[in-house]
Amino acid sequence: MTHGGAGAIFPLLILLLVSLPITLIWVFRGQGNARKRRVIGFSQIANFAIAIILCFSGVTYLQSIGFVAAFIVLIAMLFTPLVLKNRV
């Protein structure tokens, strides 16, 4: 990863530090069906892990895809507990 790409990881790290605890608290202590919450939460975490693996791959095209996918998944992780608050 180039130096310019390394500077773009900082906002990704901040978004991770904000959205991961919110998602984990929602998965384990939220209201509603626990099985559905766990499936949704852990699938988001698995998708984020795949995006991070792509982000640190050696191919520039895959790094770009992984970086964008990681941002999308983290934003979805941040808003999922709010959107599905009373529906799951």
PDB file as gemmi writes it, atoms N, CA and C in Angstrom:
CRYST1    1.000    1.000    1.000  90.00  90.00  90.00 P 1                      
ATOM      1  N   MET A   1       0.847  -1.172   0.000  1.00  0.00           N  
ATOM      2  CA  MET A   1       0.000   0.000   0.000  1.00  0.00           C  
ATOM      3  C   MET A   1       0.892   1.233   0.000  1.00  0.00           C  
ATOM      4  N   THR A   2       0.521   2.207  -0.764  1.00  0.00           N  
ATOM      5  CA  THR A   2       1.314   3.425  -0.865  1.00  0.00           C  
ATOM      6  C   THR A   2       1.086   4.317   0.345  1.00  0.00           C  
ATOM      7  N   HIS A   3       1.887   5.373   0.439  1.00  0.00           N  
ATOM      8  CA  HIS A   3       1.741   6.284   1.577  1.00  0.00           C  
ATOM      9  C   HIS A   3       0.405   7.015   1.543  1.00  0.00           C  
ATOM     10  N   GLY A   4      -0.099   7.324   0.358  1.00  0.00           N  
ATOM     11  CA  GLY A   4      -1.407   7.968   0.249  1.00  0.00           C  
ATOM     12  C   GLY A   4      -2.525   7.054   0.718  1.00  0.00           C  
ATOM     13  N   GLY A   5      -2.414   5.783   0.392  1.00  0.00           N  
ATOM     14  CA  GLY A   5      -3.409   4.817   0.848  1.00  0.00           C  
ATOM     15  C   GLY A   5      -3.338   4.579   2.339  1.00  0.00           C  
ATOM     16  N   ALA A   6      -2.140   4.684   2.899  1.00  0.00           N  
ATOM     17  CA  ALA A   6      -1.996   4.497   4.340  1.00  0.00           C  
ATOM     18  C   ALA A   6      -2.692   5.615   5.105  1.00  0.00           C  
ATOM     19  N   GLY A   7      -2.719   6.827   4.555  1.00  0.00           N  
ATOM     20  CA  GLY A   7      -3.423   7.926   5.209  1.00  0.00           C  
ATOM     21  C   GLY A   7      -4.924   7.766   5.156  1.00  0.00           C  
ATOM     22  N   ALA A   8      -5.418   7.011   4.201  1.00  0.00           N  
ATOM     23  CA  ALA A   8      -6.857   6.789   4.090  1.00  0.00           C  
ATOM     24  C   ALA A   8      -7.342   5.731   5.067  1.00  0.00           C  
ATOM     25  N   ILE A   9      -6.426   4.975   5.659  1.00  0.00           N  
ATOM     26  CA  ILE A   9      -6.828   3.939   6.607  1.00  0.00           C  
ATOM     27  C   ILE A   9      -7.217   4.550   7.954  1.00  0.00           C  
ATOM     28  N   PHE A  10      -6.727   5.735   8.265  1.00  0.00           N  
ATOM     29  CA  PHE A  10      -7.041   6.364   9.547  1.00  0.00           C  
ATOM     30  C   PHE A  10      -8.544   6.583   9.736  1.00  0.00           C  
ATOM     31  N   PRO A  11      -9.278   7.139   8.757  1.00  0.00           N  
ATOM     32  CA  PRO A  11     -10.734   7.250   8.941  1.00  0.00           C  
ATOM     33  C   PRO A  11     -11.420   5.891   9.051  1.00  0.00           C  
ATOM     34  N   LEU A  12     -10.876   4.894   8.361  1.00  0.00           N  
ATOM     35  CA  LEU A  12     -11.423   3.547   8.457  1.00  0.00           C  
ATOM     36  C   LEU A  12     -11.258   3.003   9.873  1.00  0.00           C  
ATOM     37  N   LEU A  13     -10.123   3.258  10.495  1.00  0.00           N  
ATOM     38  CA  LEU A  13      -9.883   2.818  11.865  1.00  0.00           C  
ATOM     39  C   LEU A  13     -10.819   3.517  12.843  1.00  0.00           C  
ATOM     40  N   ILE A  14     -11.028   4.806  12.662  1.00  0.00           N  
ATOM     41  CA  ILE A  14     -11.943   5.542  13.540  1.00  0.00           C  
ATOM     42  C   ILE A  14     -13.365   5.010  13.393  1.00  0.00           C  
ATOM     43  N   LEU A  15     -13.785   4.761  12.162  1.00  0.00           N  
ATOM     44  CA  LEU A  15     -15.119   4.216  11.928  1.00  0.00           C  
ATOM     45  C   LEU A  15     -15.251   2.822  12.527  1.00  0.00           C  
ATOM     46  N   LEU A  16     -14.188   2.030  12.492  1.00  0.00           N  
ATOM     47  CA  LEU A  16     -14.205   0.709  13.114  1.00  0.00           C  
ATOM     48  C   LEU A  16     -14.356   0.825  14.621  1.00  0.00           C  
ATOM     49  N   LEU A  17     -13.611   1.736  15.233  1.00  0.00           N  
ATOM     50  CA  LEU A  17     -13.683   1.898  16.683  1.00  0.00           C  
ATOM     51  C   LEU A  17     -15.046   2.402  17.145  1.00  0.00           C  
ATOM     52  N   VAL A  18     -15.778   3.067  16.279  1.00  0.00           N  
ATOM     53  CA  VAL A  18     -17.115   3.538  16.635  1.00  0.00           C  
ATOM     54  C   VAL A  18     -18.165   2.464  16.366  1.00  0.00           C  
ATOM     55  N   SER A  19     -18.101   1.811  15.224  1.00  0.00           N  
ATOM     56  CA  SER A  19     -19.187   0.918  14.820  1.00  0.00           C  
ATOM     57  C   SER A  19     -19.096  -0.490  15.402  1.00  0.00           C  
ATOM     58  N   LEU A  20     -17.908  -1.004  15.656  1.00  0.00           N  
ATOM     59  CA  LEU A  20     -17.792  -2.367  16.173  1.00  0.00           C  
ATOM     60  C   LEU A  20     -18.399  -2.519  17.567  1.00  0.00           C  
ATOM     61  N   PRO A  21     -18.112  -1.633  18.532  1.00  0.00           N  
ATOM     62  CA  PRO A  21     -18.774  -1.787  19.834  1.00  0.00           C  
ATOM     63  C   PRO A  21     -20.293  -1.630  19.757  1.00  0.00           C  
ATOM     64  N   ILE A  22     -20.767  -0.714  18.916  1.00  0.00           N  
ATOM     65  CA  ILE A  22     -22.213  -0.528  18.781  1.00  0.00           C  
ATOM     66  C   ILE A  22     -22.860  -1.800  18.245  1.00  0.00           C  
ATOM     67  N   THR A  23     -22.243  -2.407  17.246  1.00  0.00           N  
ATOM     68  CA  THR A  23     -22.791  -3.637  16.672  1.00  0.00           C  
ATOM     69  C   THR A  23     -22.751  -4.777  17.677  1.00  0.00           C  
ATOM     70  N   LEU A  24     -21.640  -4.933  18.396  1.00  0.00           N  
ATOM     71  CA  LEU A  24     -21.540  -6.033  19.360  1.00  0.00           C  
ATOM     72  C   LEU A  24     -22.506  -5.863  20.524  1.00  0.00           C  
ATOM     73  N   ILE A  25     -22.695  -4.644  20.988  1.00  0.00           N  
ATOM     74  CA  ILE A  25     -23.676  -4.405  22.055  1.00  0.00           C  
ATOM     75  C   ILE A  25     -25.074  -4.733  21.547  1.00  0.00           C  
ATOM     76  N   TRP A  26     -25.386  -4.338  20.311  1.00  0.00           N  
ATOM     77  CA  TRP A  26     -26.698  -4.630  19.748  1.00  0.00           C  
ATOM     78  C   TRP A  26     -26.898  -6.135  19.574  1.00  0.00           C  
ATOM     79  N   VAL A  27     -25.854  -6.848  19.156  1.00  0.00           N  
ATOM     80  CA  VAL A  27     -25.977  -8.285  18.927  1.00  0.00           C  
ATOM     81  C   VAL A  27     -26.243  -9.017  20.232  1.00  0.00           C  
ATOM     82  N   PHE A  28     -25.537  -8.670  21.293  1.00  0.00           N  
ATOM     83  CA  PHE A  28     -25.636  -9.439  22.526  1.00  0.00           C  
ATOM     84  C   PHE A  28     -26.650  -8.897  23.528  1.00  0.00           C  
ATOM     85  N   ARG A  29     -27.002  -7.619  23.463  1.00  0.00           N  
ATOM     86  CA  ARG A  29     -27.892  -7.063  24.472  1.00  0.00           C  
ATOM     87  C   ARG A  29     -29.109  -6.346  23.899  1.00  0.00           C  
ATOM     88  N   GLY A  30     -29.309  -6.409  22.608  1.00  0.00           N  
ATOM     89  CA  GLY A  30     -30.429  -5.717  21.976  1.00  0.00           C  
ATOM     90  C   GLY A  30     -31.757  -6.406  22.239  1.00  0.00           C  
ATOM     91  N   GLN A  31     -32.821  -5.753  21.807  1.00  0.00           N  
ATOM     92  CA  GLN A  31     -34.156  -6.305  21.966  1.00  0.00           C  
ATOM     93  C   GLN A  31     -34.556  -7.039  20.708  1.00  0.00           C  
ATOM     94  N   GLY A  32     -35.457  -7.999  20.865  1.00  0.00           N  
ATOM     95  CA  GLY A  32     -35.954  -8.731  19.710  1.00  0.00           C  
ATOM     96  C   GLY A  32     -35.376 -10.132  19.638  1.00  0.00           C  
ATOM     97  N   ASN A  33     -35.449 -10.710  18.468  1.00  0.00           N  
ATOM     98  CA  ASN A  33     -35.011 -12.072  18.230  1.00  0.00           C  
ATOM     99  C   ASN A  33     -33.483 -12.140  18.245  1.00  0.00           C  
ATOM    100  N   ALA A  34     -32.946 -12.858  19.216  1.00  0.00           N  
ATOM    101  CA  ALA A  34     -31.489 -12.931  19.382  1.00  0.00           C  
ATOM    102  C   ALA A  34     -30.821 -13.653  18.215  1.00  0.00           C  
ATOM    103  N   ARG A  35     -31.471 -14.675  17.688  1.00  0.00           N  
ATOM    104  CA  ARG A  35     -30.866 -15.430  16.586  1.00  0.00           C  
ATOM    105  C   ARG A  35     -30.709 -14.552  15.344  1.00  0.00           C  
ATOM    106  N   LYS A  36     -31.734 -13.774  15.012  1.00  0.00           N  
ATOM    107  CA  LYS A  36     -31.646 -12.891  13.843  1.00  0.00           C  
ATOM    108  C   LYS A  36     -30.592 -11.808  14.051  1.00  0.00           C  
ATOM    109  N   ARG A  37     -30.520 -11.267  15.260  1.00  0.00           N  
ATOM    110  CA  ARG A  37     -29.511 -10.239  15.538  1.00  0.00           C  
ATOM    111  C   ARG A  37     -28.112 -10.799  15.375  1.00  0.00           C  
ATOM    112  N   ARG A  38     -27.888 -12.003  15.861  1.00  0.00           N  
ATOM    113  CA  ARG A  38     -26.555 -12.605  15.758  1.00  0.00           C  
ATOM    114  C   ARG A  38     -26.194 -12.926  14.317  1.00  0.00           C  
ATOM    115  N   VAL A  39     -27.142 -13.408  13.549  1.00  0.00           N  
ATOM    116  CA  VAL A  39     -26.865 -13.701  12.138  1.00  0.00           C  
ATOM    117  C   VAL A  39     -26.500 -12.417  11.402  1.00  0.00           C  
ATOM    118  N   ILE A  40     -27.274 -11.363  11.615  1.00  0.00           N  
ATOM    119  CA  ILE A  40     -27.002 -10.092  10.941  1.00  0.00           C  
ATOM    120  C   ILE A  40     -25.666  -9.515  11.397  1.00  0.00           C  
ATOM    121  N   GLY A  41     -25.431  -9.475  12.703  1.00  0.00           N  
ATOM    122  CA  GLY A  41     -24.209  -8.872  13.241  1.00  0.00           C  
ATOM    123  C   GLY A  41     -22.947  -9.616  12.846  1.00  0.00           C  
ATOM    124  N   PHE A  42     -22.963 -10.940  12.984  1.00  0.00           N  
ATOM    125  CA  PHE A  42     -21.759 -11.699  12.671  1.00  0.00           C  
ATOM    126  C   PHE A  42     -21.503 -11.777  11.170  1.00  0.00           C  
ATOM    127  N   SER A  43     -22.554 -11.735  10.353  1.00  0.00           N  
ATOM    128  CA  SER A  43     -22.321 -11.699   8.911  1.00  0.00           C  
ATOM    129  C   SER A  43     -21.701 -10.363   8.501  1.00  0.00           C  
ATOM    130  N   GLN A  44     -22.092  -9.279   9.160  1.00  0.00           N  
ATOM    131  CA  GLN A  44     -21.458  -7.992   8.880  1.00  0.00           C  
ATOM    132  C   GLN A  44     -19.989  -8.001   9.290  1.00  0.00           C  
ATOM    133  N   ILE A  45     -19.685  -8.598  10.430  1.00  0.00           N  
ATOM    134  CA  ILE A  45     -18.294  -8.671  10.882  1.00  0.00           C  
ATOM    135  C   ILE A  45     -17.473  -9.550   9.935  1.00  0.00           C  
ATOM    136  N   ALA A  46     -18.061 -10.644   9.447  1.00  0.00           N  
ATOM    137  CA  ALA A  46     -17.355 -11.505   8.488  1.00  0.00           C  
ATOM    138  C   ALA A  46     -17.109 -10.776   7.169  1.00  0.00           C  
ATOM    139  N   ASN A  47     -18.100 -10.027   6.699  1.00  0.00           N  
ATOM    140  CA  ASN A  47     -17.903  -9.241   5.475  1.00  0.00           C  
ATOM    141  C   ASN A  47     -16.820  -8.198   5.659  1.00  0.00           C  
ATOM    142  N   PHE A  48     -16.769  -7.588   6.829  1.00  0.00           N  
ATOM    143  CA  PHE A  48     -15.730  -6.602   7.098  1.00  0.00           C  
ATOM    144  C   PHE A  48     -14.349  -7.259   7.113  1.00  0.00           C  
ATOM    145  N   ALA A  49     -14.254  -8.459   7.676  1.00  0.00           N  
ATOM    146  CA  ALA A  49     -12.967  -9.165   7.695  1.00  0.00           C  
ATOM    147  C   ALA A  49     -12.493  -9.485   6.276  1.00  0.00           C  
ATOM    148  N   ILE A  50     -13.409  -9.898   5.413  1.00  0.00           N  
ATOM    149  CA  ILE A  50     -13.044 -10.167   4.021  1.00  0.00           C  
ATOM    150  C   ILE A  50     -12.588  -8.891   3.333  1.00  0.00           C  
ATOM    151  N   ALA A  51     -13.271  -7.781   3.606  1.00  0.00           N  
ATOM    152  CA  ALA A  51     -12.885  -6.501   3.000  1.00  0.00           C  
ATOM    153  C   ALA A  51     -11.500  -6.063   3.464  1.00  0.00           C  
ATOM    154  N   ILE A  52     -11.178  -6.294   4.735  1.00  0.00           N  
ATOM    155  CA  ILE A  52      -9.854  -5.929   5.250  1.00  0.00           C  
ATOM    156  C   ILE A  52      -8.775  -6.806   4.619  1.00  0.00           C  
ATOM    157  N   ILE A  53      -9.066  -8.084   4.430  1.00  0.00           N  
ATOM    158  CA  ILE A  53      -8.099  -8.963   3.763  1.00  0.00           C  
ATOM    159  C   ILE A  53      -7.834  -8.476   2.342  1.00  0.00           C  
ATOM    160  N   LEU A  54      -8.888  -8.073   1.635  1.00  0.00           N  
ATOM    161  CA  LEU A  54      -8.701  -7.519   0.291  1.00  0.00           C  
ATOM    162  C   LEU A  54      -7.921  -6.213   0.336  1.00  0.00           C  
ATOM    163  N   CYS A  55      -8.166  -5.424   1.375  1.00  0.00           N  
ATOM    164  CA  CYS A  55      -7.515  -4.116   1.492  1.00  0.00           C  
ATOM    165  C   CYS A  55      -5.996  -4.261   1.629  1.00  0.00           C  
ATOM    166  N   PHE A  56      -5.547  -5.328   2.265  1.00  0.00           N  
ATOM    167  CA  PHE A  56      -4.115  -5.530   2.464  1.00  0.00           C  
ATOM    168  C   PHE A  56      -3.514  -6.528   1.480  1.00  0.00           C  
ATOM    169  N   SER A  57      -4.222  -6.813   0.405  1.00  0.00           N  
ATOM    170  CA  SER A  57      -3.668  -7.704  -0.612  1.00  0.00           C  
ATOM    171  C   SER A  57      -2.625  -6.958  -1.436  1.00  0.00           C  
ATOM    172  N   GLY A  58      -1.902  -7.688  -2.251  1.00  0.00           N  
ATOM    173  CA  GLY A  58      -0.836  -7.079  -3.028  1.00  0.00           C  
ATOM    174  C   GLY A  58      -1.292  -6.446  -4.330  1.00  0.00           C  
ATOM    175  N   VAL A  59      -2.522  -6.706  -4.735  1.00  0.00           N  
ATOM    176  CA  VAL A  59      -3.034  -6.194  -6.007  1.00  0.00           C  
ATOM    177  C   VAL A  59      -3.746  -4.868  -5.757  1.00  0.00           C  
ATOM    178  N   THR A  60      -3.382  -3.842  -6.497  1.00  0.00           N  
ATOM    179  CA  THR A  60      -3.931  -2.499  -6.282  1.00  0.00           C  
ATOM    180  C   THR A  60      -5.436  -2.464  -6.510  1.00  0.00           C  
ATOM    181  N   TYR A  61      -5.921  -3.159  -7.519  1.00  0.00           N  
ATOM    182  CA  TYR A  61      -7.354  -3.170  -7.811  1.00  0.00           C  
ATOM    183  C   TYR A  61      -8.131  -3.784  -6.648  1.00  0.00           C  
ATOM    184  N   LEU A  62      -7.615  -4.881  -6.083  1.00  0.00           N  
ATOM    185  CA  LEU A  62      -8.282  -5.514  -4.944  1.00  0.00           C  
ATOM    186  C   LEU A  62      -8.217  -4.637  -3.705  1.00  0.00           C  
ATOM    187  N   GLN A  63      -7.142  -3.869  -3.546  1.00  0.00           N  
ATOM    188  CA  GLN A  63      -7.056  -2.943  -2.420  1.00  0.00           C  
ATOM    189  C   GLN A  63      -8.142  -1.888  -2.503  1.00  0.00           C  
ATOM    190  N   SER A  64      -8.383  -1.381  -3.688  1.00  0.00           N  
ATOM    191  CA  SER A  64      -9.430  -0.373  -3.864  1.00  0.00           C  
ATOM    192  C   SER A  64     -10.804  -0.954  -3.564  1.00  0.00           C  
ATOM    193  N   ILE A  65     -11.057  -2.146  -4.058  1.00  0.00           N  
ATOM    194  CA  ILE A  65     -12.336  -2.803  -3.790  1.00  0.00           C  
ATOM    195  C   ILE A  65     -12.490  -3.064  -2.297  1.00  0.00           C  
ATOM    196  N   GLY A  66     -11.442  -3.557  -1.653  1.00  0.00           N  
ATOM    197  CA  GLY A  66     -11.503  -3.837  -0.222  1.00  0.00           C  
ATOM    198  C   GLY A  66     -11.706  -2.592   0.609  1.00  0.00           C  
ATOM    199  N   PHE A  67     -11.073  -1.506   0.222  1.00  0.00           N  
ATOM    200  CA  PHE A  67     -11.207  -0.257   0.973  1.00  0.00           C  
ATOM    201  C   PHE A  67     -12.632   0.282   0.888  1.00  0.00           C  
ATOM    202  N   VAL A  68     -13.204   0.289  -0.300  1.00  0.00           N  
ATOM    203  CA  VAL A  68     -14.581   0.764  -0.471  1.00  0.00           C  
ATOM    204  C   VAL A  68     -15.559  -0.171   0.231  1.00  0.00           C  
ATOM    205  N   ALA A  69     -15.337  -1.469   0.116  1.00  0.00           N  
ATOM    206  CA  ALA A  69     -16.220  -2.432   0.779  1.00  0.00           C  
ATOM    207  C   ALA A  69     -16.145  -2.297   2.292  1.00  0.00           C  
ATOM    208  N   ALA A  70     -14.959  -2.047   2.821  1.00  0.00           N  
ATOM    209  CA  ALA A  70     -14.822  -1.877   4.267  1.00  0.00           C  
ATOM    210  C   ALA A  70     -15.584  -0.648   4.745  1.00  0.00           C  
ATOM    211  N   PHE A  71     -15.501   0.454   4.012  1.00  0.00           N  
ATOM    212  CA  PHE A  71     -16.265   1.644   4.388  1.00  0.00           C  
ATOM    213  C   PHE A  71     -17.770   1.381   4.343  1.00  0.00           C  
ATOM    214  N   ILE A  72     -18.233   0.705   3.304  1.00  0.00           N  
ATOM    215  CA  ILE A  72     -19.664   0.425   3.182  1.00  0.00           C  
ATOM    216  C   ILE A  72     -20.141  -0.474   4.317  1.00  0.00           C  
ATOM    217  N   VAL A  73     -19.380  -1.515   4.626  1.00  0.00           N  
ATOM    218  CA  VAL A  73     -19.772  -2.434   5.694  1.00  0.00           C  
ATOM    219  C   VAL A  73     -19.751  -1.730   7.046  1.00  0.00           C  
ATOM    220  N   LEU A  74     -18.746  -0.890   7.301  1.00  0.00           N  
ATOM    221  CA  LEU A  74     -18.697  -0.196   8.583  1.00  0.00           C  
ATOM    222  C   LEU A  74     -19.844   0.794   8.744  1.00  0.00           C  
ATOM    223  N   ILE A  75     -20.204   1.473   7.682  1.00  0.00           N  
ATOM    224  CA  ILE A  75     -21.346   2.385   7.773  1.00  0.00           C  
ATOM    225  C   ILE A  75     -22.634   1.590   7.975  1.00  0.00           C  
ATOM    226  N   ALA A  76     -22.758   0.448   7.318  1.00  0.00           N  
ATOM    227  CA  ALA A  76     -23.928  -0.406   7.535  1.00  0.00           C  
ATOM    228  C   ALA A  76     -23.956  -0.938   8.964  1.00  0.00           C  
ATOM    229  N   MET A  77     -22.773  -1.291   9.509  1.00  0.00           N  
ATOM    230  CA  MET A  77     -22.715  -1.756  10.894  1.00  0.00           C  
ATOM    231  C   MET A  77     -23.123  -0.654  11.861  1.00  0.00           C  
ATOM    232  N   LEU A  78     -22.818   0.571  11.521  1.00  0.00           N  
ATOM    233  CA  LEU A  78     -23.150   1.696  12.389  1.00  0.00           C  
ATOM    234  C   LEU A  78     -24.653   1.963  12.407  1.00  0.00           C  
ATOM    235  N   PHE A  79     -25.311   1.835  11.266  1.00  0.00           N  
ATOM    236  CA  PHE A  79     -26.731   2.176  11.181  1.00  0.00           C  
ATOM    237  C   PHE A  79     -27.680   0.992  11.345  1.00  0.00           C  
ATOM    238  N   THR A  80     -27.206  -0.245  11.299  1.00  0.00           N  
ATOM    239  CA  THR A  80     -28.085  -1.405  11.428  1.00  0.00           C  
ATOM    240  C   THR A  80     -28.837  -1.435  12.751  1.00  0.00           C  
ATOM    241  N   PRO A  81     -28.196  -1.203  13.904  1.00  0.00           N  
ATOM    242  CA  PRO A  81     -28.978  -1.207  15.150  1.00  0.00           C  
ATOM    243  C   PRO A  81     -30.054  -0.122  15.189  1.00  0.00           C  
ATOM    244  N   LEU A  82     -29.809   0.998  14.543  1.00  0.00           N  
ATOM    245  CA  LEU A  82     -30.815   2.061  14.536  1.00  0.00           C  
ATOM    246  C   LEU A  82     -31.989   1.714  13.632  1.00  0.00           C  
ATOM    247  N   VAL A  83     -31.702   1.154  12.473  1.00  0.00           N  
ATOM    248  CA  VAL A  83     -32.755   0.833  11.514  1.00  0.00           C  
ATOM    249  C   VAL A  83     -33.587  -0.355  11.987  1.00  0.00           C  
ATOM    250  N   LEU A  84     -32.936  -1.368  12.529  1.00  0.00           N  
ATOM    251  CA  LEU A  84     -33.628  -2.590  12.940  1.00  0.00           C  
ATOM    252  C   LEU A  84     -33.933  -2.608  14.432  1.00  0.00           C  
ATOM    253  N   LYS A  85     -34.036  -1.472  15.056  1.00  0.00           N  
ATOM    254  CA  LYS A  85     -34.211  -1.388  16.506  1.00  0.00           C  
ATOM    255  C   LYS A  85     -35.436  -2.162  16.983  1.00  0.00           C  
ATOM    256  N   ASN A  86     -36.562  -1.974  16.378  1.00  0.00           N  
ATOM    257  CA  ASN A  86     -37.793  -2.619  16.831  1.00  0.00           C  
ATOM    258  C   ASN A  86     -38.337  -3.637  15.841  1.00  0.00           C  
ATOM    259  N   ARG A  87     -37.571  -3.984  14.828  1.00  0.00           N  
ATOM    260  CA  ARG A  87     -38.075  -4.883  13.788  1.00  0.00           C  
ATOM    261  C   ARG A  87     -37.523  -6.292  13.875  1.00  0.00           C  
ATOM    262  N   VAL A  88     -36.457  -6.508  14.577  1.00  0.00           N  
ATOM    263  CA  VAL A  88     -35.848  -7.845  14.622  1.00  0.00           C  
ATOM    264  C   VAL A  88     -36.204  -8.506  15.918  1.00  0.00           C  
TER     265      VAL A  88                                                      
END                                                                             
